[in-house]
Amino acid sequence: MGLDRKLFHRSVVTADAVLTTIQQLQQKYPISLIVMGDQTSASEWKETLTQLQEPLRVILIDERYSSLEARDRYWQLHPPQGWQRLLPQGMRQPSVPIDDIVAMLLIERYLNRLTEG
């Protein structure tokens, strides 16, 4: 996603495919930095990404509540069909991983931080 908030690529990849995927995306797009959540293994990933042949600037963003927010966004992007429409939104579970939506939200948080202050 660029400063114009246009989404260029969205996918969920396994941890062992991250570096290859980033390298492929670098060939297609001018990537200047990586925005990622600040929890779990963030410091290890930040270290790995800054040690690449072409090091990437890494910005860590507070990811608290991003999974809940991503579930809400999922249902905005993919409105429930059939009997799922009858369930309250808080009881519905997306049928696919939503890590890509979490990533979008973290980028949006970063961009909001840039424009707000």
Biopython code that builds the backbone (N, CA, C, O; Angstrom):
import numpy as np
from Bio.PDB.StructureBuilder import StructureBuilder

atoms = [
    (1, "MET", "N", (0.855, -1.164, 0.000)),
    (1, "MET", "CA", (0.000, 0.000, 0.000)),
    (1, "MET", "C", (0.898, 1.223, 0.000)),
    (1, "MET", "O", (1.866, 1.304, 0.756)),
    (2, "GLY", "N", (0.562, 2.170, -0.857)),
    (2, "GLY", "CA", (1.354, 3.380, -0.949)),
    (2, "GLY", "C", (0.768, 4.511, -0.122)),
    (2, "GLY", "O", (-0.257, 4.346, 0.539)),
    (3, "LEU", "N", (1.433, 5.668, -0.166)),
    (3, "LEU", "CA", (0.948, 6.833, 0.563)),
    (3, "LEU", "C", (-0.444, 7.244, 0.113)),
    (3, "LEU", "O", (-1.206, 7.832, 0.880)),
    (4, "ASP", "N", (-0.772, 6.931, -1.137)),
    (4, "ASP", "CA", (-2.105, 7.238, -1.658)),
    (4, "ASP", "C", (-3.147, 6.225, -1.193)),
    (4, "ASP", "O", (-4.321, 6.315, -1.552)),
    (5, "ARG", "N", (-2.701, 5.261, -0.391)),
    (5, "ARG", "CA", (-3.545, 4.193, 0.180)),
    (5, "ARG", "C", (-4.073, 3.233, -0.872)),
    (5, "ARG", "O", (-5.051, 2.520, -0.646)),
    (6, "LYS", "N", (-3.421, 3.224, -2.016)),
    (6, "LYS", "CA", (-3.769, 2.244, -3.049)),
    (6, "LYS", "C", (-3.081, 0.927, -2.700)),
    (6, "LYS", "O", (-1.875, 0.887, -2.456)),
    (7, "LEU", "N", (-3.857, -0.134, -2.683)),
    (7, "LEU", "CA", (-3.332, -1.453, -2.342)),
    (7, "LEU", "C", (-2.742, -2.099, -3.589)),
    (7, "LEU", "O", (-3.433, -2.253, -4.596)),
    (8, "PHE", "N", (-1.469, -2.477, -3.527)),
    (8, "PHE", "CA", (-0.788, -3.083, -4.662)),
    (8, "PHE", "C", (-0.761, -4.602, -4.590)),
    (8, "PHE", "O", (-0.804, -5.275, -5.620)),
    (9, "HIS", "N", (-0.691, -5.138, -3.393)),
    (9, "HIS", "CA", (-0.562, -6.590, -3.235)),
    (9, "HIS", "C", (-1.114, -6.977, -1.872)),
    (9, "HIS", "O", (-0.939, -6.263, -0.885)),
    (10, "ARG", "N", (-1.781, -8.116, -1.838)),
    (10, "ARG", "CA", (-2.314, -8.615, -0.569)),
    (10, "ARG", "C", (-2.307, -10.132, -0.618)),
    (10, "ARG", "O", (-2.892, -10.733, -1.518)),
    (11, "SER", "N", (-1.640, -10.755, 0.358)),
    (11, "SER", "CA", (-1.631, -12.217, 0.437)),
    (11, "SER", "C", (-1.173, -12.641, 1.826)),
    (11, "SER", "O", (-0.611, -11.851, 2.586)),
    (12, "VAL", "N", (-1.426, -13.900, 2.134)),
    (12, "VAL", "CA", (-0.932, -14.511, 3.365)),
    (12, "VAL", "C", (0.107, -15.535, 2.936)),
    (12, "VAL", "O", (-0.179, -16.409, 2.118)),
    (13, "VAL", "N", (1.318, -15.427, 3.488)),
    (13, "VAL", "CA", (2.378, -16.381, 3.157)),
    (13, "VAL", "C", (2.907, -17.005, 4.441)),
    (13, "VAL", "O", (2.786, -16.427, 5.522)),
    (14, "THR", "N", (3.491, -18.180, 4.311)),
    (14, "THR", "CA", (4.087, -18.839, 5.473)),
    (14, "THR", "C", (5.388, -18.133, 5.845)),
    (14, "THR", "O", (5.987, -17.443, 5.020)),
    (15, "ALA", "N", (5.816, -18.308, 7.080)),
    (15, "ALA", "CA", (7.026, -17.638, 7.563)),
    (15, "ALA", "C", (8.243, -17.976, 6.711)),
    (15, "ALA", "O", (9.089, -17.114, 6.472)),
    (16, "ASP", "N", (8.340, -19.223, 6.249)),
    (16, "ASP", "CA", (9.513, -19.598, 5.457)),
    (16, "ASP", "C", (9.479, -19.011, 4.044)),
    (16, "ASP", "O", (10.482, -19.079, 3.334)),
    (17, "ALA", "N", (8.360, -18.442, 3.626)),
    (17, "ALA", "CA", (8.258, -17.843, 2.288)),
    (17, "ALA", "C", (8.339, -16.315, 2.318)),
    (17, "ALA", "O", (8.292, -15.675, 1.268)),
    (18, "VAL", "N", (8.458, -15.734, 3.498)),
    (18, "VAL", "CA", (8.428, -14.274, 3.616)),
    (18, "VAL", "C", (9.552, -13.607, 2.837)),
    (18, "VAL", "O", (9.296, -12.701, 2.043)),
    (19, "LEU", "N", (10.781, -14.034, 3.047)),
    (19, "LEU", "CA", (11.911, -13.366, 2.399)),
    (19, "LEU", "C", (11.842, -13.487, 0.881)),
    (19, "LEU", "O", (12.099, -12.516, 0.170)),
    (20, "THR", "N", (11.501, -14.658, 0.384)),
    (20, "THR", "CA", (11.358, -14.849, -1.063)),
    (20, "THR", "C", (10.255, -13.958, -1.606)),
    (20, "THR", "O", (10.417, -13.338, -2.657)),
    (21, "THR", "N", (9.146, -13.891, -0.905)),
    (21, "THR", "CA", (8.026, -13.053, -1.344)),
    (21, "THR", "C", (8.424, -11.583, -1.365)),
    (21, "THR", "O", (8.090, -10.867, -2.309)),
    (22, "ILE", "N", (9.129, -11.128, -0.345)),
    (22, "ILE", "CA", (9.583, -9.732, -0.303)),
    (22, "ILE", "C", (10.507, -9.449, -1.480)),
    (22, "ILE", "O", (10.380, -8.410, -2.128)),
    (23, "GLN", "N", (11.432, -10.357, -1.762)),
    (23, "GLN", "CA", (12.351, -10.157, -2.886)),
    (23, "GLN", "C", (11.595, -10.091, -4.209)),
    (23, "GLN", "O", (11.926, -9.275, -5.068)),
    (24, "GLN", "N", (10.592, -10.934, -4.380)),
    (24, "GLN", "CA", (9.781, -10.896, -5.602)),
    (24, "GLN", "C", (9.017, -9.578, -5.705)),
    (24, "GLN", "O", (8.928, -8.989, -6.782)),
    (25, "LEU", "N", (8.474, -9.127, -4.594)),
    (25, "LEU", "CA", (7.733, -7.865, -4.603)),
    (25, "LEU", "C", (8.651, -6.674, -4.851)),
    (25, "LEU", "O", (8.240, -5.695, -5.474)),
    (26, "GLN", "N", (9.897, -6.747, -4.367)),
    (26, "GLN", "CA", (10.861, -5.672, -4.607)),
    (26, "GLN", "C", (11.183, -5.534, -6.091)),
    (26, "GLN", "O", (11.522, -4.444, -6.553)),
    (27, "GLN", "N", (11.080, -6.619, -6.833)),
    (27, "GLN", "CA", (11.321, -6.562, -8.272)),
    (27, "GLN", "C", (10.163, -5.886, -9.002)),
    (27, "GLN", "O", (10.353, -5.327, -10.083)),
    (28, "LYS", "N", (8.969, -5.935, -8.420)),
    (28, "LYS", "CA", (7.786, -5.350, -9.052)),
    (28, "LYS", "C", (7.475, -3.935, -8.570)),
    (28, "LYS", "O", (6.965, -3.114, -9.333)),
    (29, "TYR", "N", (7.784, -3.651, -7.296)),
    (29, "TYR", "CA", (7.384, -2.384, -6.690)),
    (29, "TYR", "C", (8.567, -1.737, -5.968)),
    (29, "TYR", "O", (9.455, -2.438, -5.482)),
    (30, "PRO", "N", (8.583, -0.408, -5.896)),
    (30, "PRO", "CA", (9.650, 0.281, -5.156)),
    (30, "PRO", "C", (9.347, 0.285, -3.656)),
    (30, "PRO", "O", (8.739, 1.226, -3.146)),
    (31, "ILE", "N", (9.764, -0.747, -2.966)),
    (31, "ILE", "CA", (9.484, -0.873, -1.532)),
    (31, "ILE", "C", (10.537, -0.092, -0.753)),
    (31, "ILE", "O", (11.733, -0.365, -0.860)),
    (32, "SER", "N", (10.081, 0.880, 0.030)),
    (32, "SER", "CA", (11.021, 1.694, 0.797)),
    (32, "SER", "C", (11.050, 1.319, 2.275)),
    (32, "SER", "O", (12.037, 1.576, 2.963)),
    (33, "LEU", "N", (9.967, 0.710, 2.763)),
    (33, "LEU", "CA", (9.960, 0.275, 4.156)),
    (33, "LEU", "C", (8.916, -0.809, 4.355)),
    (33, "LEU", "O", (8.021, -1.005, 3.534)),
    (34, "ILE", "N", (9.060, -1.500, 5.462)),
    (34, "ILE", "CA", (8.122, -2.550, 5.865)),
    (34, "ILE", "C", (7.461, -2.094, 7.162)),
    (34, "ILE", "O", (8.141, -1.678, 8.100)),
    (35, "VAL", "N", (6.148, -2.174, 7.209)),
    (35, "VAL", "CA", (5.392, -1.879, 8.421)),
    (35, "VAL", "C", (4.941, -3.213, 8.990)),
    (35, "VAL", "O", (4.354, -4.030, 8.281)),
    (36, "MET", "N", (5.217, -3.432, 10.276)),
    (36, "MET", "CA", (4.803, -4.690, 10.889)),
    (36, "MET", "C", (4.399, -4.475, 12.338)),
    (36, "MET", "O", (4.761, -3.476, 12.959)),
    (37, "GLY", "N", (3.646, -5.426, 12.862)),
    (37, "GLY", "CA", (3.194, -5.358, 14.245)),
    (37, "GLY", "C", (4.345, -5.490, 15.219)),
    (37, "GLY", "O", (5.389, -6.054, 14.891)),
    (38, "ASP", "N", (4.150, -4.970, 16.418)),
    (38, "ASP", "CA", (5.228, -4.916, 17.405)),
    (38, "ASP", "C", (5.206, -6.054, 18.422)),
    (38, "ASP", "O", (5.945, -6.009, 19.406)),
    (39, "GLN", "N", (4.383, -7.063, 18.206)),
    (39, "GLN", "CA", (4.267, -8.154, 19.172)),
    (39, "GLN", "C", (5.054, -9.393, 18.721)),
    (39, "GLN", "O", (5.779, -9.351, 17.727)),
    (40, "THR", "N", (4.905, -10.463, 19.445)),
    (40, "THR", "CA", (5.441, -11.801, 19.180)),
    (40, "THR", "C", (6.884, -11.774, 18.709)),
    (40, "THR", "O", (7.774, -11.463, 19.501)),
    (41, "SER", "N", (7.145, -12.090, 17.444)),
    (41, "SER", "CA", (8.527, -12.226, 16.955)),
    (41, "SER", "C", (8.981, -11.009, 16.158)),
    (41, "SER", "O", (9.835, -11.131, 15.279)),
    (42, "ALA", "N", (8.429, -9.852, 16.450)),
    (42, "ALA", "CA", (8.731, -8.640, 15.682)),
    (42, "ALA", "C", (10.214, -8.285, 15.691)),
    (42, "ALA", "O", (10.766, -7.929, 14.650)),
    (43, "SER", "N", (10.863, -8.376, 16.842)),
    (43, "SER", "CA", (12.274, -7.969, 16.902)),
    (43, "SER", "C", (13.160, -8.885, 16.069)),
    (43, "SER", "O", (14.120, -8.424, 15.452)),
    (44, "GLU", "N", (12.846, -10.187, 16.045)),
    (44, "GLU", "CA", (13.630, -11.113, 15.221)),
    (44, "GLU", "C", (13.442, -10.815, 13.732)),
    (44, "GLU", "O", (14.406, -10.811, 12.967)),
    (45, "TRP", "N", (12.188, -10.564, 13.327)),
    (45, "TRP", "CA", (11.927, -10.240, 11.922)),
    (45, "TRP", "C", (12.578, -8.919, 11.532)),
    (45, "TRP", "O", (13.118, -8.787, 10.434)),
    (46, "LYS", "N", (12.528, -7.950, 12.425)),
    (46, "LYS", "CA", (13.149, -6.654, 12.131)),
    (46, "LYS", "C", (14.642, -6.835, 11.897)),
    (46, "LYS", "O", (15.201, -6.277, 10.952)),
    (47, "GLU", "N", (15.279, -7.606, 12.748)),
    (47, "GLU", "CA", (16.714, -7.888, 12.594)),
    (47, "GLU", "C", (16.992, -8.564, 11.252)),
    (47, "GLU", "O", (17.920, -8.175, 10.543)),
    (48, "THR", "N", (16.201, -9.565, 10.904)),
    (48, "THR", "CA", (16.378, -10.288, 9.640)),
    (48, "THR", "C", (16.227, -9.357, 8.447)),
    (48, "THR", "O", (17.035, -9.402, 7.520)),
    (49, "LEU", "N", (15.205, -8.518, 8.460)),
    (49, "LEU", "CA", (14.929, -7.644, 7.318)),
    (49, "LEU", "C", (15.966, -6.542, 7.157)),
    (49, "LEU", "O", (16.226, -6.097, 6.039)),
    (50, "THR", "N", (16.560, -6.100, 8.256)),
    (50, "THR", "CA", (17.584, -5.064, 8.148)),
    (50, "THR", "C", (18.945, -5.642, 7.774)),
    (50, "THR", "O", (19.873, -4.890, 7.478)),
    (51, "GLN", "N", (19.076, -6.970, 7.782)),
    (51, "GLN", "CA", (20.338, -7.624, 7.423)),
    (51, "GLN", "C", (20.341, -8.142, 5.981)),
    (51, "GLN", "O", (21.316, -8.759, 5.552)),
    (52, "LEU", "N", (19.274, -7.902, 5.240)),
    (52, "LEU", "CA", (19.208, -8.369, 3.853)),
    (52, "LEU", "C", (20.262, -7.686, 3.001)),
    (52, "LEU", "O", (20.846, -6.678, 3.398)),
    (53, "GLN", "N", (20.498, -8.254, 1.816)),
    (53, "GLN", "CA", (21.458, -7.665, 0.885)),
    (53, "GLN", "C", (21.069, -6.217, 0.575)),
    (53, "GLN", "O", (21.925, -5.334, 0.517)),
    (54, "GLU", "N", (19.782, -5.987, 0.380)),
    (54, "GLU", "CA", (19.245, -4.633, 0.259)),
    (54, "GLU", "C", (18.393, -4.397, 1.506)),
    (54, "GLU", "O", (17.197, -4.690, 1.495)),
    (55, "PRO", "N", (18.990, -3.871, 2.582)),
    (55, "PRO", "CA", (18.276, -3.751, 3.853)),
    (55, "PRO", "C", (17.000, -2.921, 3.719)),
    (55, "PRO", "O", (16.940, -1.962, 2.949)),
    (56, "LEU", "N", (16.002, -3.307, 4.476)),
    (56, "LEU", "CA", (14.733, -2.593, 4.481)),
    (56, "LEU", "C", (14.546, -1.870, 5.803)),
    (56, "LEU", "O", (14.865, -2.402, 6.866)),
    (57, "ARG", "N", (14.035, -0.675, 5.729)),
    (57, "ARG", "CA", (13.662, 0.057, 6.939)),
    (57, "ARG", "C", (12.389, -0.589, 7.473)),
    (57, "ARG", "O", (11.451, -0.839, 6.716)),
    (58, "VAL", "N", (12.358, -0.857, 8.770)),
    (58, "VAL", "CA", (11.219, -1.534, 9.385)),
    (58, "VAL", "C", (10.605, -0.617, 10.436)),
    (58, "VAL", "O", (11.295, -0.110, 11.320)),
    (59, "ILE", "N", (9.303, -0.417, 10.322)),
    (59, "ILE", "CA", (8.551, 0.379, 11.286)),
    (59, "ILE", "C", (7.652, -0.571, 12.068)),
    (59, "ILE", "O", (6.863, -1.314, 11.485)),
    (60, "LEU", "N", (7.776, -0.542, 13.388)),
    (60, "LEU", "CA", (6.922, -1.376, 14.238)),
    (60, "LEU", "C", (5.731, -0.547, 14.715)),
    (60, "LEU", "O", (5.889, 0.573, 15.201)),
    (61, "ILE", "N", (4.539, -1.121, 14.565)),
    (61, "ILE", "CA", (3.292, -0.444, 14.913)),
    (61, "ILE", "C", (2.568, -1.242, 15.992)),
    (61, "ILE", "O", (2.564, -2.473, 15.975)),
    (62, "ASP", "N", (1.965, -0.529, 16.922)),
    (62, "ASP", "CA", (1.163, -1.172, 17.968)),
    (62, "ASP", "C", (0.063, -1.996, 17.307)),
    (62, "ASP", "O", (-0.784, -1.460, 16.593)),
    (63, "GLU", "N", (0.084, -3.296, 17.551)),
    (63, "GLU", "CA", (-0.892, -4.165, 16.887)),
    (63, "GLU", "C", (-2.015, -4.631, 17.812)),
    (63, "GLU", "O", (-2.775, -5.534, 17.465)),
    (64, "ARG", "N", (-2.114, -4.017, 18.977)),
    (64, "ARG", "CA", (-3.203, -4.408, 19.881)),
    (64, "ARG", "C", (-4.558, -4.217, 19.210)),
    (64, "ARG", "O", (-4.810, -3.203, 18.560)),
    (65, "TYR", "N", (-5.407, -5.196, 19.378)),
    (65, "TYR", "CA", (-6.786, -5.211, 18.857)),
    (65, "TYR", "C", (-6.873, -5.286, 17.331)),
    (65, "TYR", "O", (-7.966, -5.184, 16.774)),
    (66, "SER", "N", (-5.750, -5.460, 16.653)),
    (66, "SER", "CA", (-5.787, -5.495, 15.188)),
    (66, "SER", "C", (-6.512, -6.731, 14.659)),
    (66, "SER", "O", (-7.132, -6.668, 13.597)),
    (67, "SER", "N", (-6.446, -7.841, 15.372)),
    (67, "SER", "CA", (-7.155, -9.044, 14.911)),
    (67, "SER", "C", (-8.669, -8.856, 14.981)),
    (67, "SER", "O", (-9.394, -9.277, 14.080)),
    (68, "LEU", "N", (-9.138, -8.227, 16.046)),
    (68, "LEU", "CA", (-10.577, -7.954, 16.159)),
    (68, "LEU", "C", (-11.024, -6.971, 15.083)),
    (68, "LEU", "O", (-12.075, -7.144, 14.466)),
    (69, "GLU", "N", (-10.219, -5.945, 14.866)),
    (69, "GLU", "CA", (-10.535, -4.959, 13.832)),
    (69, "GLU", "C", (-10.509, -5.604, 12.445)),
    (69, "GLU", "O", (-11.315, -5.264, 11.579)),
    (70, "ALA", "N", (-9.578, -6.535, 12.245)),
    (70, "ALA", "CA", (-9.474, -7.226, 10.952)),
    (70, "ALA", "C", (-10.693, -8.106, 10.698)),
    (70, "ALA", "O", (-11.153, -8.223, 9.562)),
    (71, "ARG", "N", (-11.211, -8.718, 11.746)),
    (71, "ARG", "CA", (-12.435, -9.517, 11.565)),
    (71, "ARG", "C", (-13.588, -8.639, 11.108)),
    (71, "ARG", "O", (-14.346, -9.013, 10.213)),
    (72, "ASP", "N", (-13.716, -7.471, 11.723)),
    (72, "ASP", "CA", (-14.765, -6.534, 11.295)),
    (72, "ASP", "C", (-14.564, -6.123, 9.839)),
    (72, "ASP", "O", (-15.517, -6.081, 9.061)),
    (73, "ARG", "N", (-13.314, -5.819, 9.475)),
    (73, "ARG", "CA", (-13.023, -5.406, 8.093)),
    (73, "ARG", "C", (-13.293, -6.548, 7.123)),
    (73, "ARG", "O", (-13.780, -6.322, 6.015)),
    (74, "TYR", "N", (-12.978, -7.781, 7.539)),
    (74, "TYR", "CA", (-13.239, -8.942, 6.682)),
    (74, "TYR", "C", (-14.711, -8.980, 6.286)),
    (74, "TYR", "O", (-15.039, -9.185, 5.117)),
    (75, "TRP", "N", (-15.594, -8.783, 7.259)),
    (75, "TRP", "CA", (-17.031, -8.862, 6.963)),
    (75, "TRP", "C", (-17.503, -7.670, 6.138)),
    (75, "TRP", "O", (-18.516, -7.765, 5.446)),
    (76, "GLN", "N", (-16.784, -6.546, 6.198)),
    (76, "GLN", "CA", (-17.095, -5.426, 5.300)),
    (76, "GLN", "C", (-16.703, -5.769, 3.867)),
    (76, "GLN", "O", (-17.426, -5.458, 2.920)),
    (77, "LEU", "N", (-15.542, -6.416, 3.721)),
    (77, "LEU", "CA", (-15.049, -6.795, 2.391)),
    (77, "LEU", "C", (-15.792, -7.992, 1.816)),
    (77, "LEU", "O", (-15.976, -8.101, 0.604)),
    (78, "HIS", "N", (-16.217, -8.887, 2.699)),
    (78, "HIS", "CA", (-16.888, -10.131, 2.286)),
    (78, "HIS", "C", (-18.171, -10.295, 3.101)),
    (78, "HIS", "O", (-18.191, -11.057, 4.068)),
    (79, "PRO", "N", (-19.238, -9.593, 2.726)),
    (79, "PRO", "CA", (-20.479, -9.688, 3.511)),
    (79, "PRO", "C", (-20.942, -11.138, 3.643)),
    (79, "PRO", "O", (-20.839, -11.918, 2.696)),
    (80, "PRO", "N", (-21.451, -11.491, 4.822)),
    (80, "PRO", "CA", (-21.882, -12.877, 5.047)),
    (80, "PRO", "C", (-23.027, -13.264, 4.112)),
    (80, "PRO", "O", (-23.866, -12.441, 3.743)),
    (81, "GLN", "N", (-23.031, -14.523, 3.749)),
    (81, "GLN", "CA", (-24.056, -15.066, 2.857)),
    (81, "GLN", "C", (-24.854, -16.134, 3.603)),
    (81, "GLN", "O", (-24.386, -16.697, 4.592)),
    (82, "GLY", "N", (-26.044, -16.400, 3.124)),
    (82, "GLY", "CA", (-26.856, -17.490, 3.667)),
    (82, "GLY", "C", (-27.122, -17.332, 5.149)),
    (82, "GLY", "O", (-27.403, -16.237, 5.636)),
    (83, "TRP", "N", (-27.029, -18.461, 5.864)),
    (83, "TRP", "CA", (-27.337, -18.470, 7.296)),
    (83, "TRP", "C", (-26.366, -17.634, 8.113)),
    (83, "TRP", "O", (-26.703, -17.209, 9.217)),
    (84, "GLN", "N", (-25.151, -17.386, 7.587)),
    (84, "GLN", "CA", (-24.161, -16.566, 8.307)),
    (84, "GLN", "C", (-24.698, -15.155, 8.577)),
    (84, "GLN", "O", (-24.324, -14.522, 9.564)),
    (85, "ARG", "N", (-25.577, -14.669, 7.692)),
    (85, "ARG", "CA", (-26.140, -13.326, 7.875)),
    (85, "ARG", "C", (-26.963, -13.233, 9.155)),
    (85, "ARG", "O", (-27.124, -12.150, 9.718)),
    (86, "LEU", "N", (-27.483, -14.372, 9.611)),
    (86, "LEU", "CA", (-28.337, -14.381, 10.796)),
    (86, "LEU", "C", (-27.544, -14.325, 12.100)),
    (86, "LEU", "O", (-28.079, -13.943, 13.141)),
    (87, "LEU", "N", (-26.268, -14.706, 12.039)),
    (87, "LEU", "CA", (-25.427, -14.690, 13.242)),
    (87, "LEU", "C", (-24.976, -13.269, 13.556)),
    (87, "LEU", "O", (-24.673, -12.501, 12.643)),
    (88, "PRO", "N", (-24.927, -12.912, 14.834)),
    (88, "PRO", "CA", (-24.324, -11.622, 15.182)),
    (88, "PRO", "C", (-22.865, -11.609, 14.714)),
    (88, "PRO", "O", (-22.185, -12.634, 14.755)),
    (89, "GLN", "N", (-22.398, -10.459, 14.276)),
    (89, "GLN", "CA", (-21.047, -10.368, 13.708)),
    (89, "GLN", "C", (-19.977, -10.905, 14.653)),
    (89, "GLN", "O", (-19.019, -11.531, 14.201)),
    (90, "GLY", "N", (-20.121, -10.675, 15.944)),
    (90, "GLY", "CA", (-19.130, -11.148, 16.908)),
    (90, "GLY", "C", (-19.032, -12.658, 17.005)),
    (90, "GLY", "O", (-18.043, -13.179, 17.521)),
    (91, "MET", "N", (-20.031, -13.366, 16.524)),
    (91, "MET", "CA", (-20.022, -14.833, 16.576)),
    (91, "MET", "C", (-19.539, -15.461, 15.270)),
    (91, "MET", "O", (-19.289, -16.666, 15.222)),
    (92, "ARG", "N", (-19.405, -14.669, 14.222)),
    (92, "ARG", "CA", (-18.956, -15.204, 12.927)),
    (92, "ARG", "C", (-17.440, -15.349, 12.920)),
    (92, "ARG", "O", (-16.719, -14.537, 13.500)),
    (93, "GLN", "N", (-16.975, -16.394, 12.256)),
    (93, "GLN", "CA", (-15.539, -16.608, 12.075)),
    (93, "GLN", "C", (-15.223, -16.600, 10.584)),
    (93, "GLN", "O", (-15.862, -17.330, 9.826)),
    (94, "PRO", "N", (-14.256, -15.799, 10.139)),
    (94, "PRO", "CA", (-13.863, -15.849, 8.731)),
    (94, "PRO", "C", (-13.394, -17.249, 8.361)),
    (94, "PRO", "O", (-12.820, -17.960, 9.186)),
    (95, "SER", "N", (-13.641, -17.634, 7.132)),
    (95, "SER", "CA", (-13.284, -18.985, 6.681)),
    (95, "SER", "C", (-11.845, -19.072, 6.188)),
    (95, "SER", "O", (-11.373, -20.160, 5.856)),
    (96, "VAL", "N", (-11.145, -17.948, 6.134)),
    (96, "VAL", "CA", (-9.758, -17.909, 5.663)),
    (96, "VAL", "C", (-8.922, -17.097, 6.654)),
    (96, "VAL", "O", (-9.473, -16.312, 7.426)),
    (97, "PRO", "N", (-7.590, -17.277, 6.641)),
    (97, "PRO", "CA", (-6.738, -16.451, 7.504)),
    (97, "PRO", "C", (-6.911, -14.967, 7.159)),
    (97, "PRO", "O", (-7.106, -14.611, 5.997)),
    (98, "ILE", "N", (-6.840, -14.121, 8.164)),
    (98, "ILE", "CA", (-7.029, -12.685, 7.939)),
    (98, "ILE", "C", (-5.759, -11.881, 8.219)),
    (98, "ILE", "O", (-5.824, -10.675, 8.458)),
    (99, "ASP", "N", (-4.618, -12.543, 8.189)),
    (99, "ASP", "CA", (-3.347, -11.861, 8.445)),
    (99, "ASP", "C", (-3.085, -10.739, 7.442)),
    (99, "ASP", "O", (-2.487, -9.721, 7.789)),
    (100, "ASP", "N", (-3.534, -10.926, 6.200)),
    (100, "ASP", "CA", (-3.346, -9.881, 5.195)),
    (100, "ASP", "C", (-4.163, -8.639, 5.532)),
    (100, "ASP", "O", (-3.728, -7.517, 5.272)),
    (101, "ILE", "N", (-5.335, -8.836, 6.105)),
    (101, "ILE", "CA", (-6.163, -7.695, 6.502)),
    (101, "ILE", "C", (-5.546, -7.004, 7.713)),
    (101, "ILE", "O", (-5.575, -5.777, 7.810)),
    (102, "VAL", "N", (-4.990, -7.783, 8.634)),
    (102, "VAL", "CA", (-4.268, -7.196, 9.773)),
    (102, "VAL", "C", (-3.130, -6.325, 9.247)),
    (102, "VAL", "O", (-2.922, -5.215, 9.738)),
    (103, "ALA", "N", (-2.397, -6.817, 8.260)),
    (103, "ALA", "CA", (-1.292, -6.043, 7.682)),
    (103, "ALA", "C", (-1.800, -4.732, 7.082)),
    (103, "ALA", "O", (-1.186, -3.681, 7.265)),
    (104, "MET", "N", (-2.916, -4.797, 6.369)),
    (104, "MET", "CA", (-3.499, -3.575, 5.803)),
    (104, "MET", "C", (-3.822, -2.568, 6.908)),
    (104, "MET", "O", (-3.553, -1.375, 6.769)),
    (105, "LEU", "N", (-4.392, -3.054, 7.989)),
    (105, "LEU", "CA", (-4.762, -2.171, 9.094)),
    (105, "LEU", "C", (-3.532, -1.541, 9.749)),
    (105, "LEU", "O", (-3.559, -0.371, 10.129)),
    (106, "LEU", "N", (-2.460, -2.314, 9.878)),
    (106, "LEU", "CA", (-1.231, -1.766, 10.461)),
    (106, "LEU", "C", (-0.652, -0.675, 9.569)),
    (106, "LEU", "O", (-0.165, 0.341, 10.065)),
    (107, "ILE", "N", (-0.704, -0.881, 8.260)),
    (107, "ILE", "CA", (-0.234, 0.153, 7.330)),
    (107, "ILE", "C", (-1.117, 1.388, 7.447)),
    (107, "ILE", "O", (-0.614, 2.512, 7.453)),
    (108, "GLU", "N", (-2.418, 1.190, 7.540)),
    (108, "GLU", "CA", (-3.329, 2.327, 7.699)),
    (108, "GLU", "C", (-3.025, 3.084, 8.989)),
    (108, "GLU", "O", (-3.056, 4.315, 9.003)),
    (109, "ARG", "N", (-2.734, 2.364, 10.070)),
    (109, "ARG", "CA", (-2.379, 3.023, 11.333)),
    (109, "ARG", "C", (-1.117, 3.863, 11.149)),
    (109, "ARG", "O", (-1.039, 4.995, 11.625)),
    (110, "TYR", "N", (-0.135, 3.301, 10.456)),
    (110, "TYR", "CA", (1.106, 4.032, 10.202)),
    (110, "TYR", "C", (0.837, 5.291, 9.378)),
    (110, "TYR", "O", (1.316, 6.372, 9.721)),
    (111, "LEU", "N", (0.073, 5.155, 8.297)),
    (111, "LEU", "CA", (-0.224, 6.305, 7.441)),
    (111, "LEU", "C", (-1.038, 7.357, 8.196)),
    (111, "LEU", "O", (-0.822, 8.555, 8.017)),
    (112, "ASN", "N", (-1.967, 6.915, 9.034)),
    (112, "ASN", "CA", (-2.737, 7.865, 9.851)),
    (112, "ASN", "C", (-1.817, 8.635, 10.789)),
    (112, "ASN", "O", (-1.985, 9.837, 10.996)),
    (113, "ARG", "N", (-0.854, 7.934, 11.347)),
    (113, "ARG", "CA", (0.107, 8.578, 12.249)),
    (113, "ARG", "C", (0.922, 9.636, 11.501)),
    (113, "ARG", "O", (1.236, 10.689, 12.055)),
    (114, "LEU", "N", (1.262, 9.352, 10.245)),
    (114, "LEU", "CA", (2.014, 10.315, 9.435)),
    (114, "LEU", "C", (1.194, 11.566, 9.145)),
    (114, "LEU", "O", (1.703, 12.684, 9.220)),
    (115, "THR", "N", (-0.070, 11.369, 8.817)),
    (115, "THR", "CA", (-0.903, 12.505, 8.418)),
    (115, "THR", "C", (-1.448, 13.291, 9.604)),
    (115, "THR", "O", (-1.828, 14.453, 9.459)),
    (116, "GLU", "N", (-1.488, 12.662, 10.775)),
    (116, "GLU", "CA", (-2.017, 13.348, 11.954)),
    (116, "GLU", "C", (-0.968, 14.179, 12.681)),
    (116, "GLU", "O", (-1.297, 15.098, 13.431)),
    (117, "GLY", "N", (0.276, 13.850, 12.455)),
    (117, "GLY", "CA", (1.177, 14.568, 13.295)),
    (117, "GLY", "C", (2.487, 14.887, 12.782)),
    (117, "GLY", "O", (3.290, 15.506, 13.480)),
]
sb = StructureBuilder()
sb.init_structure("model")
sb.init_model(0)
sb.init_chain("A")
sb.init_seg("    ")
for serial, (resi, resn, name, xyz) in enumerate(atoms, 1):
    if name == "N":
        sb.init_residue(resn, " ", resi, " ")
    sb.init_atom(name, np.array(xyz, "f"), 0.0, 1.0, " ", f" {name:<3s}", serial, name[0])
structure = sb.get_structure()
